[in-house]
Amino acid sequence: MLKRFFITCSGVDKDLVYSCSNGEQNKYAGIGATVFFTALMAWIAASYALYTVFDNVYTATFFGLVWGFLIFNLDRFIVSTIRKRDTFGKEFLQATPRIILAMIIAIVISKPLEIKIFQKEIDTVLLKEKNSLAIANKKQVANYFKGDLDKNKAEVDSLKSAITKKEKEVNDLYSTYITEAEGTKGTMKLGKGPVYAEKRIKHDAALQELETLKKTNLEKIAAKEKQGAVLQAGLDKKVTETHPIIDSFDGLMARINALNKLPALPSIFIMLLFLAIETSPIIAKLLSPKGEYDFKLEDAEMALKTNLAQNNYQRELLRTTDAGIYDDVYAEIREDRGLYDYKKKKAIELLELQADSFSNKQKDVM
């Protein structure tokens, strides 16, 4: 039962191959088994690759199965259409397009399985890339808000600096009128004289200005700090919103790029393994000598070609003979005087009828 199934997978003429020896049947059963298992691996590889895209087992399995059937059909077609020729060069030339197609299929099949085999190493590479993307994204978002934040901070610092400057001025005036009262500076007279009063008035006026400035600037500072908090919250929100995008940076293309950053030798060996599996049915057919099945198939094809050539020759001979006979018949009819006179008579009658009809129509119009 299994042997019959694999023979069916090889794409050979079952009626013809079952008439061959058991060894010949086993050869094509082996080729069919290779075609089947290649398609099975294609199904697994495509399902995993599509799972990284859809994140759904059933969807990935269904489309992977479709891909597996496509690869099975292509491989079966490739193997079944190769015919044994008299020379290896002709056979290889005939198989070259099919070998190229097999190489393409092998590369397509092997890549998803490489991604699965080296999943841990790829995850490590992706983690580093995600971290780099997160840092770069944070810098980019910070640069986007930097101008507004720096401007806000500069304005707050300017308002605070104005208060500090005014406080220094008030403190200096305070020190001036105190030292004047103590007699240590200024007029050097102890007591609260006119100069003391003048300096005290300046200090009180400056203190009043300080209180007004503090009230005004503190309100402005509170508004600016609130605005700065809003800008900082916007920056943090932007960074937070982009985190899920960066975290989801593990799709098929990202994994293929990560795979390309790993050492190439293991990946090459896996690809060569699938290439050997995919091309093995074709190579086996090219290297194997003509077998019983090939001779029988060639005999059946040649018999069909011979029969077709004979039929075409007979049809052409029948056509030319029949055409010659009709040429002779119509040549004799052309020389028949009685037929000529009869057709002439009928032509004259037709012309007379046409003339009478035209004359009657003209009379009716008049």
ChimeraX attribute file (.defattr): number of C-alpha atoms within 10 A of each C-alpha:
attribute: neighborCount
match mode: 1-to-1
recipient: residues
	/A:1	6
	/A:2	9
	/A:3	15
	/A:4	16
	/A:5	13
	/A:6	21
	/A:7	24
	/A:8	18
	/A:9	25
	/A:10	28
	/A:11	20
	/A:12	21
	/A:13	13
	/A:14	14
	/A:15	8
	/A:16	14
	/A:17	20
	/A:18	14
	/A:19	13
	/A:20	16
	/A:21	12
	/A:22	10
	/A:23	11
	/A:24	16
	/A:25	21
	/A:26	16
	/A:27	17
	/A:28	24
	/A:29	22
	/A:30	18
	/A:31	22
	/A:32	27
	/A:33	21
	/A:34	22
	/A:35	28
	/A:36	24
	/A:37	15
	/A:38	22
	/A:39	25
	/A:40	19
	/A:41	17
	/A:42	28
	/A:43	26
	/A:44	19
	/A:45	24
	/A:46	26
	/A:47	26
	/A:48	22
	/A:49	22
	/A:50	21
	/A:51	20
	/A:52	17
	/A:53	14
	/A:54	13
	/A:55	13
	/A:56	12
	/A:57	13
	/A:58	12
	/A:59	14
	/A:60	22
	/A:61	18
	/A:62	15
	/A:63	16
	/A:64	23
	/A:65	19
	/A:66	16
	/A:67	20
	/A:68	25
	/A:69	17
	/A:70	15
	/A:71	24
	/A:72	23
	/A:73	16
	/A:74	18
	/A:75	28
	/A:76	23
	/A:77	16
	/A:78	22
	/A:79	25
	/A:80	17
	/A:81	13
	/A:82	16
	/A:83	17
	/A:84	22
	/A:85	16
	/A:86	9
	/A:87	8
	/A:88	13
	/A:89	11
	/A:90	13
	/A:91	17
	/A:92	19
	/A:93	11
	/A:94	16
	/A:95	21
	/A:96	13
	/A:97	12
	/A:98	21
	/A:99	20
	/A:100	12
	/A:101	16
	/A:102	24
	/A:103	19
	/A:104	13
	/A:105	20
	/A:106	23
	/A:107	17
	/A:108	16
	/A:109	26
	/A:110	22
	/A:111	20
	/A:112	22
	/A:113	21
	/A:114	18
	/A:115	22
	/A:116	14
	/A:117	13
	/A:118	15
	/A:119	15
	/A:120	11
	/A:121	14
	/A:122	22
	/A:123	16
	/A:124	12
	/A:125	18
	/A:126	20
	/A:127	15
	/A:128	11
	/A:129	17
	/A:130	19
	/A:131	13
	/A:132	13
	/A:133	16
	/A:134	18
	/A:135	13
	/A:136	12
	/A:137	17
	/A:138	19
	/A:139	14
	/A:140	13
	/A:141	17
	/A:142	17
	/A:143	13
	/A:144	12
	/A:145	15
	/A:146	16
	/A:147	11
	/A:148	15
	/A:149	20
	/A:150	12
	/A:151	13
	/A:152	19
	/A:153	16
	/A:154	12
	/A:155	16
	/A:156	21
	/A:157	13
	/A:158	14
	/A:159	19
	/A:160	17
	/A:161	12
	/A:162	16
	/A:163	20
	/A:164	14
	/A:165	12
	/A:166	19
	/A:167	19
	/A:168	13
	/A:169	16
	/A:170	21
	/A:171	14
	/A:172	13
	/A:173	20
	/A:174	19
	/A:175	15
	/A:176	19
	/A:177	23
	/A:178	18
	/A:179	19
	/A:180	24
	/A:181	23
	/A:182	16
	/A:183	16
	/A:184	13
	/A:185	15
	/A:186	14
	/A:187	13
	/A:188	12
	/A:189	16
	/A:190	14
	/A:191	13
	/A:192	15
	/A:193	12
	/A:194	9
	/A:195	15
	/A:196	23
	/A:197	14
	/A:198	11
	/A:199	19
	/A:200	20
	/A:201	14
	/A:202	16
	/A:203	21
	/A:204	14
	/A:205	13
	/A:206	19
	/A:207	19
	/A:208	13
	/A:209	15
	/A:210	21
	/A:211	15
	/A:212	12
	/A:213	17
	/A:214	20
	/A:215	13
	/A:216	13
	/A:217	18
	/A:218	16
	/A:219	12
	/A:220	16
	/A:221	21
	/A:222	12
	/A:223	13
	/A:224	18
	/A:225	16
	/A:226	13
	/A:227	15
	/A:228	19
	/A:229	13
	/A:230	13
	/A:231	17
	/A:232	17
	/A:233	12
	/A:234	14
	/A:235	20
	/A:236	14
	/A:237	11
	/A:238	15
	/A:239	19
	/A:240	12
	/A:241	11
	/A:242	14
	/A:243	15
	/A:244	10
	/A:245	12
	/A:246	16
	/A:247	14
	/A:248	9
	/A:249	16
	/A:250	20
	/A:251	15
	/A:252	17
	/A:253	12
	/A:254	15
	/A:255	22
	/A:256	16
	/A:257	13
	/A:258	20
	/A:259	22
	/A:260	12
	/A:261	11
	/A:262	14
	/A:263	9
	/A:264	10
	/A:265	9
	/A:266	12
	/A:267	20
	/A:268	13
	/A:269	11
	/A:270	17
	/A:271	21
	/A:272	16
	/A:273	13
	/A:274	22
	/A:275	20
	/A:276	15
	/A:277	18
	/A:278	26
	/A:279	24
	/A:280	18
	/A:281	23
	/A:282	22
	/A:283	16
	/A:284	14
	/A:285	20
	/A:286	19
	/A:287	12
	/A:288	10
	/A:289	12
	/A:290	14
	/A:291	15
	/A:292	17
	/A:293	20
	/A:294	18
	/A:295	12
	/A:296	15
	/A:297	18
	/A:298	15
	/A:299	12
	/A:300	13
	/A:301	12
	/A:302	12
	/A:303	12
	/A:304	12
	/A:305	12
	/A:306	12
	/A:307	12
	/A:308	12
	/A:309	12
	/A:310	12
	/A:311	12
	/A:312	12
	/A:313	12
	/A:314	12
	/A:315	12
	/A:316	12
	/A:317	12
	/A:318	12
	/A:319	11
	/A:320	11
	/A:321	12
	/A:322	11
	/A:323	12
	/A:324	11
	/A:325	11
	/A:326	11
	/A:327	11
	/A:328	11
	/A:329	11
	/A:330	11
	/A:331	11
	/A:332	10
	/A:333	12
	/A:334	11
	/A:335	10
	/A:336	11
	/A:337	10
	/A:338	10
	/A:339	12
	/A:340	12
	/A:341	11
	/A:342	10
	/A:343	12
	/A:344	12
	/A:345	11
	/A:346	11
	/A:347	12
	/A:348	11
	/A:349	12
	/A:350	11
	/A:351	11
	/A:352	12
	/A:353	12
	/A:354	11
	/A:355	11
	/A:356	10
	/A:357	11
	/A:358	11
	/A:359	11
	/A:360	10
	/A:361	10
	/A:362	9
	/A:363	8
	/A:364	7
	/A:365	6
	/A:366	5
